[in-house]
Amino acid sequence: MRVDLFDFDLPEDNIALRPASPRDSARLLVVQPQSDEPLSDHGVMDLPSFLRPGDALVFNDTKVIPAQLEGLRRRGEDVVTEVSLTLHMRTAPDRWKAFARPAKRLKPGDRIEFGHGSNTCLMGSLDATVEEKGEAGEVTLRFDLSGPALDEAILAVGHIPLPPYIASKRPEDEKDRTDYQTVYAREQGAVAAPTAGLHFTDRLFAALDALGVERHFVTLHVGAGTFLPMKVDDTDDHVMHQEIGHVSAEAAERLNAVRARGGRIVCVGTTSLRLIESAAEENGDIRPWSGPTGIFITPGYRFRAVDMLMTNFHLPKSTLFMLVSAFSGMETMRRAYAHAIETGYRFYSYGDSSLLFRDAPMSETL
C-alpha cells in the first residue's frame, strides 16, 4: 500500500509535551466501527464501562532504561569526536545494537568513552568498542562491562531517550524518569515506553478489579526503531526493526482460557498487541513465545487473538497508524483522528488515549 494513504496534518498544538496529571485524567476516544455511534468522547477512568467481567487486559511490563548515551570517540591518540548513541536491542551480556548520530564518524574498531569523569563506574567512565556498522546509522557496541555491571553503568550515565517530537521542543529532566514509565514496569530493557500504559493508576486498577476484569503481563522491549520515520513510498518495501519479547506459558494458558469462555482480550498498547499476535496460532490460540519479532501490521492483516486495543494517538505515515487502521478500518480511523484533532485531543507519548474495537468480530474472521 502507498505510505501517503496514512498521512494527515497535525497541528503542533496537539502534541503533548507533558502527561496529564493525574495519569488517569487523560481523555479517551472510544472507536466502535460496528456501532451506530462509532466515535464517542470519554475519560480514561470510563474504561471499565466498556469492559465486561471475564475480559482480560494485557499489559507490557517492560521498563524503560536510560538508553541515550553521550560519548567521546577516540581514534588513535589525538582524534576525539563527540557522538550520541541510542541503545535499542541487547544481543549479548556485553553487546547492544544502537543508533549513532552522527554515524559517519564511526567505524569498526573505534573506542567510545561514555560518562567520562562521572565516577559512577569503573575508572570513571563506561567504555565500548564499535564492533560492527550497519545501515541507517546502526552500530553494534561491545562494552568493557557485562551483565548486571553493564546495566548499573548504563543506569548511572545514560539519559531517558525522549521521543524526537518531545526532545526537539524541550530537554529531558528528572521528572521524565518517572513520567515516562508505567506504574507496573518491571523488566528492564526498553528504549521507549509502552505509552498506553502510562494512563493506569492504582485507582483505575481498583475499578477494573471490582468489575472482574483480569490482568495479564507480557514483555516486549520497545526499541528506538519505533521512532524512525518510514523512508519508503510503499509498505511492501518497509522492513521493521525487530524487538525482543516474551509470553510466558502461564500467560498464554490464562489468555486461552479467557477466549475459551467468551471473554475478550484487550491489549493495552500496540506493543502488547504485536506480541500477542506474534504468539498466536492461525486459530487464535496463544502459545508461549520468546524471541525477536518484526511483525508489521497493515490493512488486510487478519487478526488472530486480540479483540480490543487501548492506544495513544500516533504519528502520520507511521507503522502504528497503519496498525490501528488495520484494526478498526482505514476510513473509521481517518474520521477518528480528524475528530481528535478538531476537538483538541493530545497526541503521542504523553497524550490522550483511545479505545478501539475491532472492525469485524473475531468470529467473522476466523
Phi, psi and omega in degrees: 000152178289133181295327183292349175293343183252020180268151173200160180270127180238116177297145180303327183295342180276353181273120182280130177260344176221152180284163173295150178226121359290168185306319186278009177270001179294159178280159181223114175269118181265126184243114181235090186303330184270003185266157173293336176239083188294335182238130176214143186263131182214189174242161182303325179293349176277356183310315182302333182289348178255004180245167181233154173305135181096346172291162180229127172271136179246119183249148172264113186268019177298152182242129181289132175255157178284078193272002177270117184241131175254131185216175176245121176274128178246131177229108187076209184262338191246335188271115180234130181224139176282135177223155178237132181230142175242112178296142178222344175204126177276132181245349179195167180304334181241011185232140174226143164275144184213155171263128184254147176217119355277130185293332183295345181275357184246148172212158180307137181098343178296145175257140179232134177252126178248146175061032184301128178085007183280340183060024182258349178213181188308127178063019175079006179203164175250121185248149179212160175245137174286111184271319180218156175231124182253208182266164174056035175080012182270138175227159171252126181254134171252111183277155176287336175262164185215154173060220182301327179295320177292318178303315182296320181293319178296319177300327184282321189253346185276170177234153176294124182277082179301146176305148185301330181286348171259314184299333180285347184249340178200156178281157173292143178225179185299328181297328181296334181296333176265314184298323185266044180208133176289157182289345182251011181298136180212339183255104185293140175154353183272149174264332178233149180283147168283090201291337177299329181285348180294343183277350188274141181225170176300324179296317179291319177299321179298319179294321179291320178297318181296329178284336183095027176270130181281158175237130177225149186237135171234172182230122170229116181281103185293131182259169180292345177301338179296338181270347187285133177289152176286134183248019180239165179263344182230137182298334180296339183265359183271137176245121180285143170286135183281152178227148184272130181223167182209127171242116183288161177299322179295315179296317179299314181299315183290323178291323175296325177293323176300312180297320183296328181263008175093007176283162181256144175265119183244110181274133174265098179102149178293335180292315179292325176297314182297325180288314179298318179293329175293327184271351186274141173282172180303325182276003178097347177296138181261128182253155171303141189209140178207134178142191181277144172230139174234031183302134183235110187254120178230166179308135186107343177293138178262107180292141187258323192226340189264132182260324183219157183219126171259125185205154176283182181266135193253171183288151171300145177057025180264158177297333181283325173292328175295320180298311182293331176292325175292325186284314185246002178099138184298311183293321178300316182288329173299314179295320180298315181290323176297319178295317181298317180294315183295325185261010169084022173297148181266132189259161170076201196303318181263013187269194179283182187234172175220153175240114186254130170266152180293150181293333177221141177303150181305323184296336181276348185249350180272000000 
